[in-house]
Amino acid sequence: MLNKELFKKGFRLGSLFCIIALSLTFLSCGEQEAAGASKAAAALAPAGPATPPPDTTPPVVAAPEPERFTIIGVGDMMLGTNYPSASYLPPNGGSAMLADVRDILAAADITFGNLEGTILDKGGTPKRCNNPSLCYVFRSPESYVKHFADAGFDFLSIANNHSGDFGATGRERTKAVLKEAGIAFAGLAGTDEYAVVEREGVKYGLCAFAPNSGTCSIHDLAKARQIVGKLEKECDIVIVSFHGGAEGASHQNVPRRSETYYGENRGDVHKFAHAVIDAGADVVFGHGPHVTRAMELYKSRLICYSLGNFCTYGRFSLNGPAGFAPLVSVTVGRDGAFLEGQVTPVYQQKTHGPKIDSQKRAINTLIELTKADFPETELLIGKDGKLTAKE
């Protein structure tokens, strides 16, 4: 009996050991299978995002905007004369003469105008006239140069029929006063044929011509080409001014031939303007007729054949077309070629200097005259005064 019990206990213990062993075997196999499955799953799982190679493509750099330079040109200026009487001077020392257009003038990179007269407090020998009714002499007080400087004028032409109104004394004092004010000038034969100024690294050259004694001659095209050619080599942008053509309302058209006025040859302004552009000029500003004349684009360069009376106080007739004028702003590239422009129309009355003209008479006149005189031109003039080139 005892042996049977021992046998049963032994059998039970053996069975238990077998069960435990089998369990451990199964557990071990399960762990191995799980580990194998994990390794297989890991092998089958998609790899994580790979680090891309560095981009060696050079960055795209936007092309720089083309360089643009704005030049303003206006016509005849004589802010008042103390000869023959101080009664021909404006009130308050002329301080308000350019007030209404000062901000426009000063906004350009370069501002140009024609100084019609001398700057001299007193003295000098007034020119003698065969016909006093047709002869005027102008002598502005030296303090008036401040008005030009405050308005931003960089260049003034002294090539005209009034720069010698008070002889050598008047010319020399005018030059000295302009130099003191930092305003460049040009137009006297042999001494002051051209001027150069530099603004923000850009060199601008100016030369000026007229049909009058002592000035650089509008008739001598060879000399004009020589002066312009010299400036073209030295400067980035070359501005040419001329004082020429017959005067008055009956001479608003450009005839493309020499013009005579009261027996004086006033030049062939069309031939002259084309010649100086051929020699290297980038902008041509004309004045002298005291009225507005047409504009033209020639070889992508702007020609203004007459900018009229801009600021002429006291002794100038301002009747009809003599009383309004264009203020012309032209934008050019570094090579001097025309890009665009804008005409601001102004008008004068006996009591004040230039004011903005709501009637836009100068613009309307330019449109009409340019169509009549230069139908072939590439220049377009909008009713708002915008200047563009035909595409």
C-alpha positions in Angstrom: 0.0 0.0 0.0 2.8 2.3 0.9 4.6 1.6 -2.3 1.5 2.5 -4.2 1.2 5.8 -2.4 4.9 6.6 -3.1 4.4 5.6 -6.7 1.4 7.9 -7.0 3.4 10.8 -5.4 6.3 10.1 -7.6 4.1 10.0 -10.6 2.5 13.2 -9.6 5.8 14.9 -9.0 7.1 13.6 -12.3 4.0 14.8 -14.1 4.4 18.2 -12.5 8.0 18.4 -13.6 7.0 17.5 -17.1 4.3 20.1 -17.2 6.7 22.7 -15.9 9.3 21.7 -18.4 6.9 21.8 -21.2 5.6 25.2 -20.1 9.1 26.6 -20.0 9.8 25.1 -23.4 6.6 26.7 -24.8 7.5 30.0 -23.2 11.0 29.9 -24.6 9.7 29.1 -28.0 7.1 31.9 -27.8 9.8 34.4 -26.7 12.0 33.3 -29.6 9.1 33.5 -32.0 8.1 36.9 -30.7 11.7 38.1 -31.0 11.9 36.7 -34.5 8.6 38.3 -35.4 9.8 41.6 -34.0 13.0 41.4 -36.0 11.0 40.5 -39.1 8.6 43.3 -38.5 11.5 45.7 -38.0 13.0 44.4 -41.2 9.8 44.9 -43.1 8.9 48.3 -41.6 9.7 51.3 -43.9 12.8 53.2 -43.1 12.5 56.7 -41.5 13.0 59.9 -43.7 16.5 60.1 -45.0 18.4 63.4 -44.6 18.5 65.1 -48.0 21.8 66.1 -49.4 22.7 69.8 -49.2 21.3 72.0 -52.0 24.2 73.4 -53.9 22.0 75.3 -56.4 22.9 79.0 -56.2 20.1 81.2 -55.0 18.1 83.1 -57.6 18.9 86.8 -57.3 16.4 89.3 -58.8 17.8 91.5 -61.5 18.5 95.0 -60.1 16.1 97.7 -61.1 17.6 99.8 -64.0 19.2 103.1 -62.8 16.9 106.1 -63.4 17.8 109.8 -63.2 15.3 112.6 -63.3 16.2 115.9 -64.9 13.9 119.0 -64.8 14.1 121.8 -67.4 12.4 125.1 -67.4 12.6 128.1 -69.7 13.4 131.8 -69.2 13.8 133.2 -65.7 14.2 136.8 -64.6 12.8 137.3 -61.1 12.7 141.1 -61.3 15.0 144.0 -62.3 16.2 147.0 -60.4 17.0 148.8 -63.6 15.7 151.2 -64.8 13.8 151.4 -61.6 13.2 149.3 -58.4 9.5 149.5 -59.2 10.1 146.5 -61.5 11.0 144.3 -58.5 8.4 142.0 -56.8 7.3 142.5 -53.2 9.1 140.9 -50.3 12.4 140.6 -52.1 11.1 138.1 -54.6 10.8 135.4 -51.9 7.4 134.1 -53.3 8.3 134.1 -57.0 9.1 130.3 -57.1 7.1 129.3 -54.0 4.3 127.4 -55.8 6.7 125.2 -57.8 9.7 125.0 -55.4 9.0 121.4 -54.2 8.6 120.1 -57.8 11.9 121.7 -58.9 13.8 120.5 -55.9 12.7 116.9 -56.2 14.7 116.2 -59.4 18.3 114.8 -59.5 19.2 117.8 -61.6 17.3 121.0 -62.2 18.0 123.4 -65.1 16.8 126.8 -66.2 17.8 129.8 -68.4 18.9 132.9 -66.5 17.6 135.7 -68.7 19.6 138.6 -67.4 22.4 139.5 -65.0 22.7 139.3 -61.2 24.2 142.6 -60.0 23.2 145.0 -57.3 24.4 148.1 -59.0 26.9 149.4 -61.6 27.8 147.9 -64.9 27.2 149.6 -68.3 23.7 149.0 -69.6 23.7 148.0 -73.3 22.7 150.7 -75.8 19.7 150.1 -78.0 18.9 151.5 -81.4 15.2 151.1 -80.7 14.5 151.5 -76.9 10.9 150.3 -77.5 12.3 146.8 -78.5 15.2 146.8 -76.0 15.1 145.6 -72.5 18.0 145.3 -70.0 17.7 143.2 -66.8 19.7 143.5 -63.6 18.4 141.4 -60.6 19.6 142.0 -57.0 22.3 139.6 -55.9 20.1 138.4 -53.0 17.8 136.8 -55.6 20.3 134.1 -56.2 19.0 132.5 -53.0 15.6 131.9 -54.6 17.3 129.8 -57.3 19.4 127.8 -54.8 16.4 127.2 -52.5 14.4 125.8 -55.5 17.1 123.3 -56.2 18.6 124.7 -59.4 21.9 122.9 -60.2 22.5 124.4 -63.7 21.7 127.7 -65.2 22.4 128.8 -68.8 23.9 132.2 -69.3 24.0 131.9 -73.1 21.4 134.4 -74.2 20.8 137.9 -75.4 20.6 139.3 -71.9 23.7 137.9 -70.2 25.6 140.9 -71.5 23.1 143.5 -70.5 25.5 145.2 -68.2 28.8 144.5 -70.0 31.7 142.6 -68.6 31.0 143.8 -65.0 27.5 142.3 -65.1 28.8 139.0 -66.5 31.6 138.6 -64.0 29.5 139.5 -61.0 26.8 137.1 -62.1 29.3 134.3 -62.4 30.7 135.1 -58.9 27.3 135.2 -57.3 26.3 131.9 -58.9 29.5 130.3 -57.7 29.0 131.5 -54.2 25.5 129.9 -54.3 26.8 126.6 -55.6 25.0 126.8 -58.9 26.9 125.7 -62.0 26.6 127.7 -65.3 27.7 127.6 -68.9 27.4 129.3 -72.2 30.2 131.9 -72.5 32.7 131.4 -75.4 36.3 130.7 -74.4 35.8 130.9 -70.6 32.7 129.1 -69.4 31.7 126.8 -72.3 30.6 123.9 -70.1 30.1 122.8 -66.5 30.2 119.5 -64.7 28.5 118.6 -61.5 28.5 115.2 -59.6 25.5 114.0 -57.7 25.6 110.7 -55.8 28.3 109.3 -58.0 26.7 110.4 -61.3 28.4 113.1 -63.4 26.2 115.5 -65.3 27.6 117.9 -68.0 26.0 121.0 -69.3 26.8 123.2 -72.2 24.8 126.1 -73.6 24.6 128.0 -76.9 23.0 131.1 -78.4 23.3 133.4 -81.4 24.6 136.3 -79.4 28.0 137.9 -79.0 30.2 136.4 -76.3 28.2 133.2 -76.1 29.0 129.8 -77.4 27.6 130.1 -80.9 24.5 128.1 -82.0 25.7 128.6 -85.6 29.1 126.8 -85.1 28.1 123.2 -85.2 31.7 121.9 -85.4 32.5 123.7 -82.1 29.3 122.5 -80.5 30.1 118.9 -81.5 33.5 119.3 -80.0 32.2 120.6 -76.7 29.5 117.9 -76.5 32.0 115.2 -77.5 34.3 116.2 -74.6 31.5 116.1 -72.1 30.3 112.8 -73.5 33.6 111.2 -72.6 33.8 112.8 -69.1 30.2 112.5 -67.9 27.4 110.0 -67.5 24.7 112.3 -68.8 25.1 115.3 -71.1 22.5 118.2 -71.1 22.6 120.8 -73.9 20.8 124.1 -73.8 20.1 126.5 -76.6 18.6 130.0 -76.8 17.4 130.2 -80.4 14.5 130.6 -82.8 12.2 133.6 -83.6 10.0 135.0 -80.9 6.3 135.3 -80.2 2.9 133.7 -80.8 3.4 133.7 -84.6 6.6 131.7 -84.2 5.4 128.7 -82.2 6.2 126.1 -84.9 9.7 124.7 -85.6 10.4 125.4 -89.3 13.4 123.1 -89.8 15.5 125.9 -91.2 17.3 129.0 -90.0 15.1 131.6 -88.4 15.5 135.3 -88.6 14.0 137.8 -86.1 14.4 141.6 -86.5 17.3 141.0 -88.9 19.2 138.6 -86.6 19.9 135.0 -87.5 18.5 133.0 -84.6 19.8 129.7 -85.8 18.4 126.5 -87.2 17.3 124.9 -83.9 16.2 121.6 -85.5 19.6 121.0 -87.2 21.4 122.1 -84.1 19.5 119.8 -81.8 20.1 116.8 -84.0 23.7 117.6 -84.4 24.4 117.7 -80.6 22.6 114.5 -80.0 24.6 112.9 -82.8 27.7 114.1 -80.9 26.6 112.6 -77.6 23.9 114.8 -75.9 21.2 113.0 -73.9 18.7 115.8 -73.3 18.3 119.1 -75.2 16.4 122.1 -73.6 15.5 125.0 -75.9 14.3 128.5 -74.9 14.2 132.0 -76.5 11.0 132.3 -78.4 9.1 133.1 -75.1 6.4 130.7 -76.1 6.0 126.9 -75.9 7.2 124.9 -78.9 7.0 121.2 -79.8 9.0 118.2 -78.4 10.7 115.4 -80.3 12.4 112.1 -79.6 15.5 111.7 -81.7 17.6 108.6 -81.2 15.8 108.0 -77.9 16.8 111.4 -76.7 14.3 114.2 -75.7 14.4 117.6 -77.4 12.3 120.4 -76.0 12.3 123.1 -78.7 11.1 125.9 -76.4 10.2 125.9 -72.7 8.7 129.4 -72.9 8.5 132.0 -70.1 8.8 130.2 -66.8 9.3 133.0 -64.2 9.6 136.4 -65.8 8.5 139.3 -63.6 7.7 142.9 -64.5 8.9 143.8 -67.9 7.9 140.6 -69.9 4.8 140.4 -71.9 2.6 137.5 -70.6 -0.2 137.9 -73.1 -1.6 134.8 -74.8 0.8 131.8 -75.2 3.6 133.9 -73.5 1.8 133.6 -70.2 2.0 129.8 -69.8 4.8 127.3 -70.0 5.8 123.6 -69.4 7.9 122.5 -66.5 9.4 119.3 -68.0 10.7 116.4 -66.0 12.5 113.7 -68.0 13.7 110.4 -66.7 16.7 108.8 -68.4 18.8 105.7 -67.8 22.5 105.5 -67.0 23.1 105.6 -70.8 21.1 108.8 -71.1 18.3 107.2 -73.1 14.8 108.5 -72.6 12.6 106.3 -70.3 9.6 108.6 -69.5 8.7 112.1 -68.6 6.1 114.4 -67.1 4.9 117.9 -68.0 3.6 120.1 -65.3 1.7 123.1 -66.8 2.2 126.5 -65.2 1.1 130.0 -65.9 2.1 133.5 -64.9 0.4 136.8 -64.3 1.9 140.2 -63.7 1.4 139.9 -60.0 3.0 136.5 -59.4 5.4 133.8 -60.5 4.5 130.4 -61.9 1.5 128.6 -60.6 0.0 125.2 -61.6 -2.3 125.7 -64.5 -5.6 123.8 -64.1 -6.4 124.5 -67.7 -3.3 122.6 -68.8 -2.6 125.0 -71.6 1.0 124.1 -72.0 0.2 120.4 -72.3 -2.6 121.0 -74.9 -0.2 123.2 -76.8 2.6 120.6 -76.8 0.2 117.9 -78.0 -1.0 120.1 -80.9 2.4 121.4 -81.9 4.2 118.1 -81.7 1.6 116.4 -83.9 1.9 119.2 -86.4 5.7 119.7 -86.5 7.0 116.1 -85.8 4.3 113.6 -86.9 7.1 111.0 -87.3 8.3 111.2 -83.7 8.1 108.3 -81.3 7.1 110.6 -78.5 3.6 110.3 -77.0 2.2 113.2 -74.9 -0.8 112.3 -72.8 -3.5 114.7 -71.8 -2.2 114.4 -68.2 1.2 115.5 -69.4 2.7 112.0 -69.2 5.6 111.5 -71.7 6.2 108.0 -73.1 7.8 106.4 -76.2 5.8 104.4 -78.7 6.3 100.7 -78.3 
